[in-house]
Amino acid sequence: MVKVIWSEQAIDDLTNIANYNSRFSENYSSSLVNKLFKKPNILKTMPKIGRVVPEKKDDSIRELIEGNYRLICQISSEERVDILTVHHSSTPLINL
């Protein structure tokens, strides 16, 4: 089974998403962050399930989609996948 590691950037992204959405609805914010946090669990058994990130054209950098968000992951080894960032799809992906 592959180990999924959340980067500091990805955790910060989830915190920012929670803070932004809680201004409108605490319940929605909590539900959204919970979905985003659970989404990468599938990588434990299927690490290559996401599509290759078009901007990077690197087979090791993939994304999972949850609603309007892209969870950008990197397959670091056969035993490890890193969650690099959680990104809203309406804005350009910068500095990855």
C-alpha positions as CSV (number, residue, x, y, z in Angstrom):
1,M,0.0,0.0,0.0
2,V,1.3,3.5,-1.0
3,K,1.7,6.1,1.7
4,V,0.0,9.5,1.0
5,I,1.9,12.5,2.4
6,W,0.3,16.0,2.5
7,S,2.7,18.8,1.9
8,E,2.7,21.9,4.0
9,Q,1.4,23.9,1.0
10,A,-1.5,21.5,0.5
11,I,-2.5,21.7,4.2
12,D,-2.3,25.5,4.0
13,D,-4.5,25.4,0.9
14,L,-7.1,23.4,2.8
15,T,-7.0,25.9,5.6
16,N,-7.5,28.8,3.2
17,I,-10.4,27.0,1.5
18,A,-12.0,26.3,4.9
19,N,-11.5,29.9,6.0
20,Y,-12.9,31.4,2.8
21,N,-16.0,29.1,2.6
22,S,-16.8,29.4,6.3
23,R,-17.7,33.1,5.7
24,F,-20.7,31.8,3.8
25,S,-21.5,28.5,5.5
26,E,-19.8,26.6,8.2
27,N,-21.5,23.3,7.2
28,Y,-20.6,23.7,3.6
29,S,-17.0,24.6,4.4
30,S,-16.6,21.6,6.7
31,S,-18.2,19.2,4.2
32,L,-16.0,20.5,1.3
33,V,-12.7,20.3,3.3
34,N,-13.7,16.8,4.5
35,K,-14.3,15.7,0.8
36,L,-11.0,17.2,-0.3
37,F,-9.1,15.6,2.5
38,K,-10.6,12.1,1.9
39,K,-10.2,12.2,-1.9
40,P,-6.5,11.1,-2.1
41,N,-7.2,8.0,0.0
42,I,-7.8,6.2,-3.3
43,L,-4.1,6.8,-4.1
44,K,-3.2,4.3,-1.4
45,T,-4.3,1.4,-3.7
46,M,-4.2,3.1,-7.1
47,P,-1.5,5.7,-7.1
48,K,-1.7,6.4,-10.9
49,I,-5.5,6.9,-11.0
50,G,-5.4,10.7,-11.7
51,R,-4.7,12.2,-15.0
52,V,-1.3,13.8,-15.9
53,V,-1.4,17.5,-15.1
54,P,-1.6,19.1,-18.6
55,E,0.5,22.1,-17.6
56,K,3.4,19.9,-16.5
57,K,3.4,17.0,-19.0
58,D,5.2,14.9,-16.4
59,D,3.8,11.4,-15.8
60,S,4.7,11.6,-12.1
61,I,2.6,14.7,-11.5
62,R,-1.1,13.9,-11.6
63,E,-4.4,15.4,-10.4
64,L,-7.6,14.3,-8.8
65,I,-10.7,16.4,-9.3
66,E,-13.2,17.1,-6.5
67,G,-15.9,19.6,-7.5
68,N,-14.1,22.7,-8.6
69,Y,-10.8,21.7,-7.0
70,R,-7.7,20.0,-8.4
71,L,-5.6,18.0,-6.0
72,I,-2.2,18.0,-7.5
73,C,-0.1,14.9,-6.6
74,Q,3.4,13.7,-7.3
75,I,4.3,10.0,-7.4
76,S,7.6,10.2,-5.5
77,S,8.3,6.5,-5.4
78,E,6.5,3.1,-5.6
79,E,5.7,3.6,-1.9
80,R,4.9,7.3,-1.7
81,V,2.6,9.9,-3.3
82,D,2.8,13.5,-2.2
83,I,-0.2,15.9,-2.3
84,L,1.5,19.1,-3.5
85,T,-1.4,21.5,-3.6
86,V,-5.2,21.9,-3.6
87,H,-6.1,24.3,-6.3
88,H,-9.4,25.9,-7.5
89,S,-9.8,25.2,-11.2
90,S,-10.9,28.7,-12.0
91,T,-7.4,30.1,-11.4
92,P,-4.2,29.3,-13.3
93,L,-1.8,26.8,-11.8
94,I,1.4,28.7,-10.9
95,N,4.7,27.6,-9.4
96,L,4.3,23.9,-9.3
